[in-house]
Amino acid sequence: MVKQSTRSLEPSCSTLDTRTCSAASYQGLDTDPDAPLPSLRDNAADSPFSDLMTLPLPRNVKWFLTRPAPAISRKFPRIGKRLSGLYYAFVFLFAVSRTRIALVQIGNLRTPTGLPVLSGVIAFRVLISSRHDLTRASINPDGATADIAVATPVLVRKIGALKIWGVNAWVDTAQLPVGRQRLHMNIYAGTRHAGHIRRWVTVRPQEEITASLPDGVRHSDAFVPSASDDKMGTIDHVLSLPTERHRPQEQIFSGSIRSILILRTDQLGDVSASLPAMARLRALFPEARITVLSQTAIVPILIASGVADEYLSLSLSYNGRTERRFLTAEAEHALRQTLRGREFDLAIDLSPGAESQPLMRLCAARYRVSFKPGQFPFIDFGIEVTSRDKVNRKAVVNHAAHVSMLVSALEGALHMGQTVVPRRQSSSDDSILSDHGVAKKGYIVVHSGARHPINRWPLPNFLAFCADFHAATHIPVLLFIDKDDLTDSIKAQCKSLAGVRLMPSIDMNAFDTLLSHTLLLVANDTGPKHLAATRGVSVVSIAIPRVNWQEWGQNRGGVILSRRVPCAGCGLNDRLSCGMDAICVTSIPVATVLDTTLEEIARQNEKTQPA
């Protein structure tokens, strides 16, 4: 017989007393004042082989030059100094032995197996290492002798006798037959054939892509329709398209969400922990018809919870040896039949694992949301959640909260306009404005600079804009120009512009003051536009589509001007590597920027006028 204790139960708590551990005294095992900071080091100075990384070398060679070789040089300087000569000799022998071509881009779309899908106007971009002076790159389909596109290689840099060239060829795929084929690029040095690259692609009609991806075609700068005039060159056609005028994106989805498929195909505990997330989805989309796909045995729980309008089921079997659940051939066939032909505006898989996401591909969905977006390229929006226990480094965020974080992140993407953070009133503001001869909301600021030259709209265009704007409005203009561009000639031109004040170098506080009280800012895709937008100032930004306008357009009011080009999303910082001399930003007309600015000011005036 077990004797019962008469003592009262102790409160549930740890036997370890950590009450004396404060933030000031806490060290932890990860605290190290001498910890290395590899992500903040100058890699060029750290590695003697950094200048070789632009070469089209095999991945294993690049890995050796960026990891083991620098490590050997640091640990054994004498040996490393002798070996570095051998490394260079090997690399140069490899590189100059023949012209080598590395594919950078061929279109943007892909089949599930990775085959490039070409439609409209696409970019065929390569990087070439050669000892020759390259003069021409031509594009041909299989069996064709006539060129469908021609581009001029651009010298990006030299490493000794070796030259690095970039090619950015714009190809109108309307000139290609529909279907699977090989596309060739031939490289020439004068009349000499210097190199060749070919790739399998599949060409699809533009109408098919437009129907399949209506939102993408409408909003993406990377989709360029084919020319309707056969006599117009491809580059001329692209530049003839009107400049795109985008309002800052308010939510990630285009159009309303009327139908949703929620997937949670795990066990009772997993589904139960996901019920709060499902309920939240119901609240976020009250007008949507919601369908849930789960295991058959779980359906009664879901019905009793009222989280959906329709319940679909599947049957998973369990393999005790592999400890994994799987679909039998019969169950897979039944599931495919269930989802075949179904259409949803949104499909969302609430499993943080990596097994059920492919089920979202069995039905048509405008948008797919889930965890593991890096692992599944068909996911349009997703997150990863990582938490760690201080001792065993395993997860500590409970599963229900983990799942709900995906829905919370989605909710944030539905309301992307962030809060204005105004500048606090300061006694110095009025004096700063007075020093520069302006009054609150009585002037505009124009900022022509950008850290990366590739981001810059041409300075002559900014000067022409300032002159035209003041002539049209008589509103004073405060013009900021980076000191690298500020030549004597530019200073003289600025002096001749009526109503335009060339700003001297000022401290950040004064700059913030002038931005915060301006009527409007006109700028490149750079820091000042983001600061102005955060302060609640309307911005007209001239954006280069090396990154998507949706991501790096200003967060709040104003307009983002950009061009549709087939190489949009290149991510380049080096203008020489572009191959098109940043024509996507330099070709935006002054008249377009002026008209947009005048319309934006008129729009602001309408808002401030009493009804």
JOPEWO-V660258 format. One record per helix or strand of 2 or more residues. SS is the DSSP state (H for helix, E for strand). FROM is the first residue (numbers start at 1). LEN is the number of residues. Records with the same first field share a line. If there is no record, write none. Layout:
SS = FROM-LEN / FROM-LEN
//
This chain:
H = 38-3 / 43-4 / 50-3 / 59-8 / 68-8 / 77-20 / 173-3 / 206-7 / 214-6 / 234-7 / 268-17 / 296-10 / 329-11 / 357-6 / 399-16 / 428-8 / 453-3 / 459-15 / 483-3 / 488-8 / 508-9 / 527-8 / 549-4 / 575-4 / 583-4 / 590-19
E = 100-7 / 109-2 / 116-3 / 121-10 / 136-6 / 149-3 / 154-6 / 162-11 / 179-11 / 192-12 / 244-4 / 259-5 / 289-7 / 310-5 / 317-3 / 324-3 / 343-7 / 364-8 / 381-3 / 443-5 / 476-5 / 500-3 / 520-5 / 539-4 / 558-5
//
